[in-house]
Every structure is written in C-alpha cells, then in structure tokens.
Amino acid sequence: MTSGDQDAIDASDLCNPGGKIDPAQLQALYEANTDEDQPVVASFTLTRDLVKRLDRYLVDRIPWLSRTALQSLIQEQAVTVNGRSPKSSTKLRLGDVVRVMLPPPPSSELPREQLPLDILHEDDDLLILNKQDDIIVHPARGNQSGTIINGLAWHFHNQSSGALSPVGSENARPGVVHRLDRHTTGVMVVAKTETAHWRLGRQFEQRRTRKRYLAVVQGRVEPYADVIDLPIGVHPTVRKRYAVRHDSTGKESVTIYRVREVYEDYSLLEIELRTGRTHQIRVHLSHMGWPIVGDDYYGGRHLVARDLIQTGTDSGLDPADEVISRQALHASLLGFEHPGRAEEQTYVAPLHADMRRLVTILREQQFVEAPVVAGTELDLDFMLETGT
C-alpha cells in the first residue's frame, strides 16, 4: 500500500461469516495498537469475477463507512488493488487482491468540555497544539472526559469554525493523527477534514514528518551524537511498559540524539525520531543508561532543588522545592507537508514552565559546556524565553 505497509497490523481475519469486518474485533485491535507508525490493514482476495466497482465492493466489506467516505480513502491512496492505486470505479475480477487501511469502527458521541488548550495555529485543514502535562489525547477506557479531544469538541462548537476530522470518530478519536504520552508536553497536530487526516496520516506512516524533542537526562551523555537503532516491544513482565526486544516481538525503532548542553550530573538532548514506537525515546535512553529526569517508569528520578544545587552556593532556592515531577520530555518541533497547500510547514512549541525552570537551574548551578553538534535544529533561546 505504501512504504510503511510492511509494518501494518493485519486485520484480514476479523471478518464475520458474512465476509464483513467485525467492528467489535476491530475496535479491540485499535485499542491495543499504540504505535502511530502502524496502520491497520485488511486484505481481501476475490474468489470469482464480481464485475463490481471497487467502492461498492468495499461498502459490502466495511458497512459502517459510507460510499463517499470509502471513495475518499481510495482517492487518498489508502486502498490498493494488486499493489497499485486504483480508482473508485475499478472493476474487480477473479484473483484481485484488495488491501485497505481501516479506520476505527463506530462508538458513542464525544462530550464537549471547556478545557485550557494552548493553540499555536489553526486553519481550515488542521490545528496545532502545545500539549499540556497530565492530559490524555483522546478518550479511552477509564478516561471518557477531560481529554484534548473533549476540549477540542467544545472549541469547535463555541469558538471556531469547522470540526475535527470524522476519521476515527467512531472510536472516540476524531482528528487524532498521532499522540503524545500523558506526561509528555509539546507540539501535536489534529486534522479538521477527512482529506487532511489521510494525507497527514500517510506522512506519519511513511516517516516523512520531522520530529524534534528536548529531554533532560541523568548522566553525562557520550558521544555527543549517535543513532540508537534498537528494536522495541512490549515488556516481557511489566504491564503497560516497553523494552528493547531482540526477539520476534521487537519492532524497528530508530532514535537520533544530539547533546545540546552538558551539566555536572545531567545532559540536555535534542532528539530526532525516525520511527514512532510507544515510549520509544524513554525506552531507548533508559536502555543506554541515561533515563529521562522524572520518568519513574524507566528509571528516572523526580527532582527537588537540593538535587541540583552545588554545595556552598547561595541559589535562593528552597532545597525541598520540587523542580519537576514528570518526565522532562518535550515535543519541540513538528514538520510536514501541509495537507491543503502542499507546502512544507514547521511548527515549534516552547517549553513548559517546569522544564524551562529545570534547564534554567541546571545552567546556573551545574553548567559545563554547550558542544557544537552538527544537525541540531532547535533554537534554545526561543525554547527557554517563551512558553506556558
């Protein structure tokens, strides 16, 4: 289907006896799938000549999608016939193999909630957020309210024009193209139209987006730049965690880091993602011996001022004052081709107050050097001087 199709989750066995995709089984598969780089794809092989249009055939297979919605999928190259991009009117014959990227199945409508959202940009196609700490992107089991999607539903109804893309709305995930962890802050995009959603989603799947993060880690990182190419899979014993796995469960995961500043006991890293596995940055850095500050899932410590103050200095800080209580990880930059204008766009989200304060204290109390490393892109002065 696309260059990332080899990583797709196969949903071909979710058909009920009538040959239709079972929405309940598909919903369960979507809830279990947390890798933004992995589409859910079903494959159908024609056992006889149907002499039927492709869009009408897919209506029979995926009944919760309208013919118009399926035509949009075909137009956006989310469907192939024998490995090629077809037209909606393509007639299907014996032996044809149809592969389709499946959107989530139906569920209940989202409640609207007025929530504080830091909106960096909005147009007819998309909306860019600087995500806050301690907020979940979309409703899931146990979290039906208080999510970014609930807040955006209110925003579009009361403050803005347009709406969230209906793609994913059937699974309480309208407009969600990618996600950030609950305690990771920073830039993220949501789609406002079906066309924008599929075009953005394809860029994430094909790894054509640009992603840069800032992280404060424990220890002095050496060398100053490197590629971490280690497969990641579900942790073998600890629920909801991930680990480097060299067995069949491990999936390709590539992280590039560059050291921006070195402190006595910590390092500030600029991180570039080449894949988008769940917890990828956190797992890779912890595995290398540099857990992210505050990431108690993967060996990081929450910090109070006394952890950072050099002996004998008058910092003016209360030694017991908590500096940061979540992982010091911020999605700083996201770049992609705009789905409506076909122009390259770059969006940058300034650091949030807790992480900005952490870096400021480290600069004042433990600064060693700021190495010049090729390939860095983030403007640290901008990241530290503004924000929420």
C-alpha positions in Angstrom: 0.0 0.0 0.0 2.8 2.4 1.0 6.4 2.3 2.0 5.3 1.6 5.6 2.9 -1.2 4.7 5.3 -3.9 5.8 4.7 -2.7 9.4 0.9 -2.8 9.1 -1.3 -4.7 11.6 -3.2 -7.4 9.6 -6.9 -7.3 10.3 -7.8 -9.7 7.5 -9.0 -12.4 10.0 -11.6 -10.0 11.6 -14.3 -10.8 9.0 -17.5 -12.3 10.3 -19.2 -15.2 8.5 -20.8 -12.8 6.1 -17.5 -11.5 4.9 -17.8 -8.1 6.7 -15.1 -6.7 9.0 -16.4 -7.2 12.6 -16.4 -3.8 14.2 -16.1 -5.1 17.8 -13.0 -7.0 17.0 -11.6 -4.1 15.1 -12.2 -1.7 17.9 -10.4 -4.1 20.3 -7.5 -4.2 17.8 -7.4 -0.4 17.7 -7.4 -0.1 21.5 -4.4 -2.5 21.6 -2.5 -0.7 18.9 -0.4 2.2 20.3 2.2 2.6 17.5 1.4 5.7 15.3 3.5 4.2 12.5 1.4 1.1 12.2 -1.8 1.3 10.1 -4.4 -1.4 10.5 -4.9 -3.1 7.1 -7.2 -5.8 5.8 -6.6 -7.8 2.6 -9.3 -9.4 0.5 -8.8 -11.9 -2.4 -11.5 -12.2 -5.0 -12.6 -15.8 -5.5 -14.8 -15.0 -8.5 -15.5 -12.3 -11.1 -17.8 -9.7 -9.5 -17.8 -7.1 -12.3 -18.4 -4.7 -9.4 -16.9 -1.3 -8.7 -14.3 -1.2 -6.0 -16.2 1.4 -3.9 -19.4 -0.7 -3.9 -17.4 -3.8 -3.0 -15.9 -2.0 0.0 -19.3 -0.9 1.2 -20.2 -4.6 1.5 -17.0 -5.3 3.4 -16.9 -2.2 5.7 -20.5 -1.3 6.3 -20.0 1.5 8.8 -18.3 3.6 6.2 -20.4 5.5 3.6 -19.6 5.1 -0.1 -18.4 8.7 -0.1 -16.0 8.0 2.8 -14.7 5.0 1.0 -14.2 7.0 -2.2 -12.1 9.4 -0.1 -9.9 6.5 1.2 -9.4 5.3 -2.4 -8.5 8.9 -3.6 -6.0 9.3 -0.7 -4.3 6.0 -1.7 -5.4 4.1 1.5 -6.6 1.3 -0.8 -4.7 -0.8 -3.3 -5.7 -3.4 -5.9 -2.9 -5.8 -6.8 -0.4 -3.4 -5.2 -1.5 -0.4 -7.3 -3.6 2.7 -6.5 -7.0 2.2 -8.1 -10.0 4.4 -9.0 -13.3 4.1 -7.2 -14.7 2.8 -10.5 -12.1 0.0 -10.9 -13.9 -3.3 -11.7 -12.9 -6.3 -9.6 -12.1 -9.7 -11.1 -11.1 -13.2 -10.0 -7.8 -13.2 -8.2 -7.6 -9.5 -7.5 -6.1 -8.6 -4.1 -7.7 -5.6 -2.4 -5.9 -4.0 0.6 -7.5 -1.3 2.6 -6.3 0.8 5.6 -9.1 0.5 8.1 -10.4 3.5 10.2 -11.8 2.7 13.6 -15.4 1.4 14.0 -18.4 3.3 15.4 -18.9 4.3 19.1 -20.7 7.0 21.1 -20.5 10.8 20.5 -17.9 12.7 22.5 -19.0 15.1 25.3 -17.8 18.7 24.8 -15.8 20.2 27.7 -14.2 23.6 28.1 -10.5 23.0 28.8 -7.4 25.2 28.7 -5.8 24.5 25.3 -2.7 26.2 24.0 -3.5 26.5 20.3 -0.5 27.6 18.3 -2.1 27.6 14.8 -5.4 26.8 13.2 -6.7 26.9 9.6 -9.4 25.1 7.6 -7.4 21.8 7.5 -5.7 21.4 10.8 -5.0 22.6 14.3 -1.6 22.7 16.1 -1.4 22.4 19.9 1.2 22.9 22.5 0.0 19.9 24.7 0.0 20.4 28.4 1.2 17.9 31.0 -1.1 15.4 32.6 -3.7 15.3 29.9 -4.7 12.4 27.7 -5.1 13.0 24.0 -8.4 11.0 23.4 -11.0 9.1 25.5 -10.3 5.5 26.3 -11.4 3.0 29.0 -11.5 4.8 32.3 -10.9 8.3 30.7 -14.0 9.4 28.9 -13.7 13.0 29.7 -11.0 15.6 30.4 -9.1 14.8 27.2 -7.8 17.0 24.5 -10.4 15.7 22.1 -13.2 16.7 24.6 -11.7 20.2 24.8 -11.4 20.5 21.0 -15.0 19.4 20.6 -16.0 22.4 22.8 -13.6 24.7 21.0 -15.0 24.0 17.6 -18.6 24.2 18.8 -18.1 27.5 20.7 -15.0 29.4 19.5 -14.0 28.3 16.0 -15.3 27.2 12.6 -15.0 23.6 11.3 -14.8 20.4 13.3 -12.5 17.5 14.0 -12.0 15.1 11.1 -14.6 12.3 11.3 -11.8 9.8 10.7 -11.6 7.9 14.0 -14.7 9.4 15.5 -16.3 6.0 15.6 -13.7 5.1 18.2 -13.7 8.4 20.2 -10.5 9.5 18.3 -11.8 12.1 15.8 -9.0 14.0 14.1 -6.2 12.2 16.0 -3.3 11.7 13.6 -0.7 11.0 16.3 -0.4 11.1 20.1 1.9 12.1 22.9 2.2 10.4 26.2 0.1 11.8 29.1 3.1 13.5 30.8 4.9 14.5 27.6 4.3 18.1 26.6 4.7 19.8 23.2 3.6 20.2 19.6 1.0 17.9 18.1 -1.4 18.2 15.1 -5.1 17.2 14.8 -6.9 17.1 11.5 -10.2 19.0 10.7 -11.1 17.2 7.5 -11.0 13.7 6.1 -8.7 14.7 3.4 -6.3 16.4 5.8 -6.4 13.4 8.1 -5.5 10.8 5.5 -2.8 13.0 3.9 -1.2 13.7 7.3 -1.6 10.0 8.4 0.2 8.8 5.3 3.1 11.1 6.0 3.5 9.7 9.6 3.2 6.2 8.3 5.8 6.8 5.6 8.1 8.5 8.1 8.1 11.8 6.1 7.4 14.0 9.1 10.1 15.8 11.0 10.0 15.4 14.8 12.4 17.0 17.3 12.2 16.7 21.1 14.1 18.1 24.0 14.9 15.9 27.0 16.9 16.3 30.2 18.5 13.0 31.1 20.5 11.7 34.1 24.3 11.5 33.5 26.7 12.9 31.0 25.9 11.6 27.6 28.8 10.4 25.3 29.4 10.5 22.4 27.8 13.9 21.8 25.7 12.5 18.8 24.7 9.0 17.9 22.0 6.8 16.4 20.1 4.4 18.7 18.9 1.6 16.5 17.3 -1.0 18.8 14.0 -2.9 18.4 11.3 -2.2 20.9 8.4 -4.4 22.0 6.0 -4.9 24.9 7.9 -5.5 28.2 8.0 -9.3 28.9 6.8 -9.0 32.5 5.7 -5.5 33.4 2.2 -4.4 32.1 1.9 -1.2 30.1 5.7 -0.9 29.7 8.0 -1.4 26.8 11.6 -2.6 26.4 14.3 -3.3 23.9 13.5 -6.7 22.5 15.8 -8.7 20.2 13.2 -11.4 19.7 10.3 -11.6 17.2 8.2 -9.1 19.2 10.7 -6.3 18.7 9.9 -3.7 16.0 12.4 -1.5 14.3 13.0 1.7 16.3 15.4 4.4 15.4 16.3 7.5 17.6 19.0 10.1 16.9 20.2 12.2 19.8 22.5 15.2 19.8 23.8 16.8 23.0 22.9 20.5 23.4 24.2 21.2 26.9 26.3 19.3 29.4 25.9 19.7 33.2 27.7 18.1 36.1 25.2 15.3 36.5 22.8 15.8 33.7 22.6 16.4 29.9 20.2 18.3 27.7 19.5 16.4 24.5 17.9 17.3 21.2 16.2 14.1 19.8 15.2 13.3 16.3 12.7 10.4 15.7 12.9 8.2 12.6 10.1 5.9 13.9 7.2 6.4 16.3 7.0 3.5 18.7 5.2 3.8 22.0 7.6 5.2 24.7 10.4 5.0 22.1 12.6 7.9 23.4 12.1 6.9 27.0 12.9 3.2 26.4 16.0 3.9 24.3 17.5 6.5 26.6 16.9 4.4 29.7 18.4 1.3 28.0 21.6 3.4 27.2 21.9 4.3 30.9 20.5 7.9 30.6 17.0 7.8 31.9 14.9 10.9 31.5 14.7 13.0 34.6 11.3 12.4 36.3 10.5 9.3 34.3 10.0 6.8 37.1 8.6 4.3 34.7 12.0 3.8 33.2 14.5 4.6 36.0 14.3 8.4 36.1 14.1 10.4 39.4 11.8 13.3 40.3 14.0 16.2 41.3 13.9 18.7 44.2 16.1 21.7 44.3 18.7 20.1 46.6 19.5 17.6 43.8 20.7 20.4 41.6 22.3 22.9 43.9 26.1 22.9 44.1 27.5 22.7 47.7 28.3 26.1 49.2 26.3 28.1 46.7 23.6 30.6 47.5 20.9 29.7 45.0 18.0 31.3 46.7 16.1 28.1 46.2 14.3 26.1 48.9 16.2 22.8 48.9 12.9 20.9 49.3 11.2 22.6 46.5 10.1 20.2 43.8 11.5 21.2 40.4 9.8 18.7 38.1 7.5 15.8 38.9 7.0 14.3 35.4 9.3 13.1 32.6 11.4 16.0 31.3 10.5 15.3 27.7 9.0 17.9 25.3 7.9 17.5 21.7 9.5 20.7 20.4 9.1 20.7 16.6 6.9 19.0 14.1 7.3 19.5 10.4 5.2 18.1 7.5 3.7 18.9 4.1 0.6 20.9 4.7 -2.3 18.7 3.5 -4.2 21.6 1.9 -1.4 23.7 0.4 1.2 21.1 -0.3 3.9 23.3 1.3 6.4 22.3 3.9 5.4 23.7 7.3 7.3 23.6 10.6 5.6 24.3 14.0 7.6 24.8 17.2 6.2 24.6 20.8 8.1 26.4 23.5 9.0 24.6 26.7 6.5 24.5 29.6 7.3 26.2 32.9 8.5 23.2 34.8 11.0 22.0 32.2 12.1 25.6 31.5 12.8 26.1 35.2 14.8 22.8 35.3 17.1 23.8 32.5 17.5 27.3 33.9 18.6 25.9 37.3 20.9 23.5 35.7 22.5 26.3 33.7 23.0 28.3 36.8 24.2 25.5 39.1 25.9 22.8 37.0 26.7 24.2 33.6 29.8 22.5 32.0 29.6 23.2 28.2 27.4 23.6 25.2 29.0 21.5 22.5 28.6 22.4 18.8 27.0 19.3 17.2 26.1 19.1 13.5 22.4 18.6 12.7 20.8 20.4 15.6 17.7 22.5 14.6 16.1 23.9 17.8 16.6 27.5 18.9 17.2 27.0 22.7 16.9 30.8 23.4 13.4 30.7 21.9 12.5 27.5 23.7 13.5 28.9 27.1 12.4 32.5 26.9 8.7 31.8 26.0 6.2 29.2 26.9 3.4 28.2 29.2 
